[in-house]
């Protein structure tokens, strides 16, 4: 016995953070690494919007440094409500917006409040942290494995059979780690499956909830329009919990401002739970974020700057890798649709030797050692399918670094005969 509670005795740390520590150690030793492993931003490449910075400084200078209300400052809750009405035509009252220290507390709260020990939670893989949140809540994970054929996204046909008697379905779009995103038809059909399952249940049975993480929603590419369950199917609103925040669109990961929007009957419980945890965002950041969101033009300008910078890097990386694939190199990639990520499959030394996570780990280490390229395997996101798939994240690299790493990859990857 370790002394840790039995339900958490086997809890593992983040594989992503372990890789980040490894990369930092190599960089400290003088190694030149193109770090595409971390889902964060280098402020030299993607600074936070000037208006947001100015508003934070102004709030601090006014002495806005005490505790915020546990549910969040009223002006920010109101501006989130106004943002969704403006962008989606979606009416979420400010009373159903709970401000959190980034998006994670909202996800954690949904697991803790809605899932009892042994309850089934359905989620696609690869996906971020659902396996760990199931462990933390004692839930029974029901992973739905997705592959390249569906752009690593689930379909209603894949999900519907797993929904019977489940307590929660967790979806994310655009997706971390794959950089792909739902279209209206695919998400709408999944919403229909959720509604059908809830219609089947008696009044004595708890409902099936949809936890929808849309923290990357402003970062979609190629004309793709972000879709929201309650907009596609208004009747699903009583079963939908939306999680969101400023971390990605404003490159503000360290400011820790997010929110969760549960159905109104659950808002008090979410507020109480998060208040006990102390998961609020800093008061000056909340006030500054409210002022930023109120400036629709500034929001759109920041969004466009982020989207353009990320899209250029992702498209160049994708084009370079596809060119290698067409020339016989052992590499494959899925076109980016959103977020800051690219799904790529690598093989080395004549292809994948062996199978499973061991083969993927061999490739990861070879890429790091030979090409100076740091990436995260899909196995870190619960994936047990085809080996060799990785998440590449471009928020902390320049366009020049992308060009340089493509050259090193050509030198590292073995050409397969045509």
VEXDODO-888547 format. One line per 10 residues: number of its first residue (from 1); their letters; for each residue z, y negated, x negated of C-alpha. Coordinates in steps of 0.2 Angstrom, whole numbers. Example, Ala and Ser with C-alpha at 12.3 -4.5 7.8 and 13.67 -1.06 7.14 Angstrom:
REM residues 2
1) as) 39,22,-62; 36,5,-68
This chain:
REM residues 418
1) xxxxxxxxxx) 0,0,0; -4,-17,-6; 8,-27,5; -6,-34,15; -7,-32,34; -16,-15,37; -30,-23,47; -34,-33,32; -30,-21,18; -49,-18,14
11) xxxxxxxxxx) -55,-36,16; -67,-41,3; -71,-58,-4; -88,-67,-3; -102,-59,-13; -111,-75,-13; -96,-84,-21; -94,-71,-34; -112,-73,-39; -110,-92,-39
21) xxxxxxxxxx) -95,-89,-51; -106,-78,-62; -119,-92,-63; -107,-106,-67; -100,-95,-82; -118,-93,-88; -122,-111,-87; -106,-116,-96; -111,-104,-110; -127,-114,-112
31) xxxxxxxxxx) -139,-103,-102; -153,-112,-92; -152,-105,-75; -163,-109,-59; -149,-107,-47; -156,-102,-30; -141,-93,-25; -130,-106,-17; -132,-113,0; -127,-130,-6
41) xxxxxxxxxx) -135,-147,-11; -136,-155,-28; -132,-174,-24; -144,-179,-37; -158,-171,-27; -151,-173,-10; -138,-187,-8; -129,-190,8; -137,-204,19; -132,-221,13
51) xxxxxxxxxx) -126,-227,30; -114,-212,31; -107,-216,14; -105,-234,18; -96,-230,35; -84,-218,25; -80,-231,13; -77,-244,27; -66,-232,36; -55,-228,21
61) xxxxxxxxxx) -54,-247,17; -47,-250,35; -34,-237,32; -41,-223,43; -31,-210,33; -19,-202,45; -20,-187,56; -34,-187,68; -32,-180,86; -32,-161,85
71) xxxxxxxxxx) -48,-160,96; -56,-174,86; -57,-192,87; -64,-197,104; -79,-208,98; -86,-193,88; -84,-181,103; -93,-193,113; -107,-196,100; -110,-177,99
81) xxxxxxxxxx) -112,-176,118; -124,-191,117; -134,-183,103; -137,-167,113; -142,-176,128; -154,-187,118; -162,-173,108; -162,-158,120; -158,-166,138; -142,-155,137
91) xxxxxxxxxx) -127,-161,146; -111,-155,136; -96,-166,141; -86,-174,127; -71,-164,133; -80,-148,128; -83,-154,110; -70,-149,98; -72,-157,80; -68,-145,66
101) xxxxxxxxxx) -68,-145,47; -86,-139,45; -94,-126,56; -84,-111,50; -68,-114,60; -78,-114,76; -85,-97,72; -68,-91,67; -60,-98,83; -73,-89,94
111) xxxxxxxxxx) -69,-72,86; -50,-75,87; -50,-81,105; -63,-70,113; -62,-54,104; -48,-41,106; -45,-27,93; -58,-14,95; -70,-25,106; -88,-23,101
121) xxxxxxxxxx) -97,-38,93; -116,-37,92; -126,-47,78; -142,-45,69; -142,-42,50; -145,-49,38; -133,-63,45; -119,-74,38; -101,-68,38; -101,-58,54
131) xxxxxxxxxx) -95,-42,46; -81,-52,38; -76,-60,54; -76,-43,63; -64,-37,50; -53,-52,52; -52,-50,71; -51,-31,72; -68,-31,81; -80,-16,81
141) xxxxxxxxxx) -96,-23,73; -112,-18,80; -126,-23,68; -144,-24,73; -155,-21,58; -170,-33,58; -185,-32,46; -200,-41,40; -210,-36,55; -200,-48,66
151) xxxxxxxxxx) -196,-60,52; -179,-53,51; -175,-59,69; -169,-48,83; -179,-46,99; -172,-43,116; -178,-25,115; -168,-22,100; -152,-31,106; -152,-26,125
161) xxxxxxxxxx) -146,-8,123; -131,-14,112; -125,-27,125; -117,-15,137; -98,-17,137; -99,-29,122; -88,-44,121; -99,-56,111; -117,-58,104; -118,-69,89
171) xxxxxxxxxx) -135,-78,84; -140,-91,72; -156,-101,71; -163,-106,59; -156,-91,51; -145,-90,35; -150,-81,25; -168,-78,30; -175,-96,33; -183,-90,49
181) xxxxxxxxxx) -180,-96,67; -182,-91,85; -196,-97,96; -193,-100,115; -200,-84,121; -190,-73,109; -173,-82,112; -177,-84,131; -179,-65,133; -162,-62,123
191) xxxxxxxxxx) -154,-74,135; -161,-64,150; -153,-49,143; -136,-57,141; -137,-64,159; -142,-46,165; -127,-38,157; -115,-52,164; -123,-49,181; -119,-30,180
201) xxxxxxxxxx) -101,-33,176; -88,-33,190; -76,-48,192; -62,-38,183; -72,-36,167; -72,-49,154; -89,-58,151; -101,-56,137; -102,-72,127; -116,-79,116
211) xxxxxxxxxx) -110,-87,100; -124,-98,94; -124,-106,77; -136,-120,76; -130,-129,60; -148,-130,53; -156,-135,69; -163,-152,62; -171,-143,48; -186,-134,56
221) xxxxxxxxxx) -204,-134,48; -222,-133,52; -220,-140,70; -208,-127,75; -196,-134,89; -178,-129,89; -173,-119,104; -156,-119,113; -150,-105,125; -143,-117,138
231) xxxxxxxxxx) -159,-127,138; -170,-112,140; -159,-104,153; -146,-116,161; -137,-102,169; -131,-95,153; -121,-111,149; -104,-103,156; -106,-89,143; -112,-99,128
241) xxxxxxxxxx) -102,-106,113; -112,-118,102; -107,-121,84; -114,-136,74; -111,-149,61; -117,-162,48; -116,-151,33; -134,-147,31; -145,-161,39; -135,-174,29
251) xxxxxxxxxx) -132,-164,13; -113,-166,17; -106,-149,14; -91,-156,6; -87,-169,19; -82,-154,31; -87,-161,48; -92,-149,61; -89,-145,80; -89,-131,92
261) xxxxxxxxxx) -94,-133,110; -86,-119,121; -89,-118,140; -77,-131,148; -64,-118,155; -62,-112,137; -61,-130,129; -42,-131,130; -39,-114,122; -51,-118,107
271) xxxxxxxxxx) -42,-135,105; -25,-127,105; -30,-113,93; -39,-125,80; -24,-137,81; -12,-123,76; -24,-119,62; -25,-137,57; -44,-135,55; -49,-153,59
281) xxxxxxxxxx) -61,-164,49; -54,-179,39; -52,-194,50; -62,-206,40; -77,-193,40; -75,-191,58; -76,-210,62; -91,-212,49; -100,-197,57; -98,-205,74
291) xxxxxxxxxx) -106,-221,68; -120,-212,59; -124,-202,75; -124,-217,85; -138,-224,74; -153,-214,81; -165,-221,69; -154,-218,54; -151,-200,60; -170,-197,61
301) xxxxxxxxxx) -174,-205,44; -161,-194,36; -167,-179,45; -185,-182,39; -180,-185,21; -170,-169,21; -184,-159,30; -198,-166,18; -188,-162,2; -183,-144,7
311) xxxxxxxxxx) -200,-140,15; -210,-146,-1; -199,-134,-12; -199,-120,0; -218,-121,2; -221,-122,-16; -210,-107,-20; -218,-97,-6; -236,-101,-11; -232,-97,-29
321) xxxxxxxxxx) -224,-80,-24; -239,-76,-12; -251,-80,-26; -242,-67,-37; -242,-54,-23; -261,-56,-21; -263,-54,-40; -253,-37,-40; -236,-43,-44; -222,-33,-36
331) xxxxxxxxxx) -216,-47,-24; -217,-51,-6; -211,-66,4; -209,-72,22; -215,-90,27; -201,-102,29; -198,-109,46; -182,-118,44; -165,-121,35; -166,-121,16
341) xxxxxxxxxx) -169,-103,12; -184,-91,8; -184,-72,11; -191,-64,-5; -193,-46,-10; -194,-42,-29; -197,-26,-39; -196,-24,-57; -201,-11,-70; -215,-3,-60
351) xxxxxxxxxx) -206,-5,-43; -189,-1,-36; -180,12,-45; -169,22,-33; -164,15,-17; -150,5,-8; -139,-9,-15; -139,-1,-33; -158,-4,-34; -156,-22,-27
361) xxxxxxxxxx) -142,-26,-39; -153,-19,-54; -166,-31,-49; -154,-46,-46; -147,-44,-64; -164,-42,-72; -170,-58,-63; -155,-67,-69; -156,-61,-87; -175,-61,-90
371) xxxxxxxxxx) -181,-76,-79; -165,-86,-78; -166,-85,-59; -150,-83,-48; -153,-76,-31; -142,-67,-18; -146,-50,-11; -148,-47,8; -134,-34,6; -122,-49,4
381) xxxxxxxxxx) -127,-52,22; -123,-35,29; -141,-28,27; -144,-10,23; -162,-9,25; -177,-10,13; -170,-13,-5; -175,-28,-15; -174,-42,-2; -165,-58,-8
391) xxxxxxxxxx) -161,-75,-1; -168,-90,-11; -160,-107,-8; -168,-123,-14; -155,-136,-10; -149,-138,-28; -165,-138,-38; -179,-150,-41; -197,-148,-38; -199,-147,-57
401) xxxxxxxxxx) -187,-133,-58; -196,-123,-45; -212,-125,-55; -203,-119,-71; -195,-104,-63; -212,-98,-55; -219,-98,-73; -204,-88,-79; -206,-76,-65; -224,-72,-70
411) xxxxxxxx) -218,-68,-87; -204,-56,-80; -212,-47,-66; -223,-32,-70; -241,-33,-64; -246,-18,-53; -263,-11,-55; -275,-17,-41
